[in-house]
Amino acid sequence: MRLVKYVVSVSKRHKNNHACVKNGTWSIYYYDEDWKMQTKRINPLLIWYYKLIRRHRKKMYCLNCSTEFLVLTSWYDKKAECPYCLDDYDE
């Protein structure tokens, strides 16, 4: 079983700042398989890896069916297919 993570953000979280802790921990925010937002602490050496696989939320518009839909894209995978048009092709 492969766990799918859609990383949305990589940021430094300052937890317990009220206790005069000056350094924060790096964490990622991602969507899991059930599309629930999750948080996970990461090693500072993995920051650039997660920044490369981070995804952006984009609104796309399909010219065939005239609908607007939301897509998670990354810097290397800009192409997106309409989920409504794909259902028509499957039938």
C-alpha positions as CSV (number, residue, x, y, z in Angstrom):
1,M,0.0,0.0,0.0
2,R,1.4,3.3,-1.1
3,L,0.6,6.4,1.0
4,V,-0.1,9.4,-1.2
5,K,0.9,12.8,0.0
6,Y,0.1,16.0,-1.8
7,V,2.4,18.5,-0.1
8,V,0.9,22.0,-0.1
9,S,3.3,24.0,2.1
10,V,6.8,23.8,3.6
11,S,7.3,26.3,6.5
12,K,9.0,26.9,9.7
13,R,6.6,26.6,12.6
14,H,7.4,28.4,15.9
15,K,5.7,26.2,18.5
16,N,5.9,27.1,22.2
17,N,7.0,30.6,21.4
18,H,5.5,31.8,24.7
19,A,8.3,29.8,26.4
20,C,11.0,32.0,24.8
21,V,12.0,29.3,22.3
22,K,13.6,31.2,19.5
23,N,14.2,28.3,17.0
24,G,11.3,26.7,15.3
25,T,10.7,23.3,13.6
26,W,10.3,22.7,9.9
27,S,7.0,21.1,9.0
28,I,5.0,20.2,5.9
29,Y,1.3,20.6,5.4
30,Y,-0.2,18.0,3.1
31,Y,-3.4,16.3,2.0
32,D,-3.5,12.6,2.6
33,E,-5.4,9.9,0.7
34,D,-8.8,10.9,2.3
35,W,-8.1,14.6,1.4
36,K,-7.7,15.6,5.0
37,M,-5.1,18.3,5.9
38,Q,-2.2,16.9,7.9
39,T,1.0,18.3,9.4
40,K,4.3,16.5,9.8
41,R,7.7,17.6,11.2
42,I,10.6,17.1,8.8
43,N,14.3,17.0,9.0
44,P,16.0,20.3,7.8
45,L,17.9,18.4,5.2
46,L,14.7,17.5,3.5
47,I,13.4,21.0,3.1
48,W,14.5,21.4,-0.5
49,Y,13.1,18.0,-1.5
50,Y,9.7,18.8,-0.2
51,K,9.8,22.3,-1.8
52,L,10.4,20.6,-5.2
53,I,7.5,18.3,-4.9
54,R,5.2,20.9,-3.4
55,R,1.9,21.4,-5.3
56,H,-0.1,24.5,-6.0
57,R,-3.8,24.9,-6.2
58,K,-4.8,26.3,-9.6
59,K,-8.2,26.9,-11.2
60,M,-8.5,25.6,-14.7
61,Y,-11.1,26.2,-17.3
62,C,-12.2,23.5,-19.8
63,L,-13.1,24.7,-23.3
64,N,-15.0,21.6,-24.2
65,C,-17.5,21.4,-21.4
66,S,-17.2,25.1,-20.2
67,T,-16.6,24.2,-16.5
68,E,-14.1,25.5,-14.0
69,F,-12.3,23.0,-11.8
70,L,-9.5,23.0,-9.2
71,V,-6.2,21.1,-9.8
72,L,-3.1,20.5,-7.7
73,T,-0.1,21.1,-10.0
74,S,3.6,21.0,-9.5
75,W,6.4,23.0,-11.2
76,Y,7.2,20.1,-13.6
77,D,3.6,18.9,-14.2
78,K,1.6,21.8,-15.5
79,K,-0.8,19.9,-17.7
80,A,-4.2,19.0,-16.4
81,E,-7.2,17.2,-17.8
82,C,-10.8,18.0,-17.1
83,P,-12.3,15.4,-14.7
84,Y,-15.8,16.0,-16.2
85,C,-14.7,15.4,-19.8
86,L,-12.8,12.2,-18.8
87,D,-16.0,10.7,-17.5
88,D,-17.6,11.2,-20.9
89,Y,-14.7,9.4,-22.6
90,D,-15.0,6.4,-20.3
91,E,-18.6,5.7,-21.2
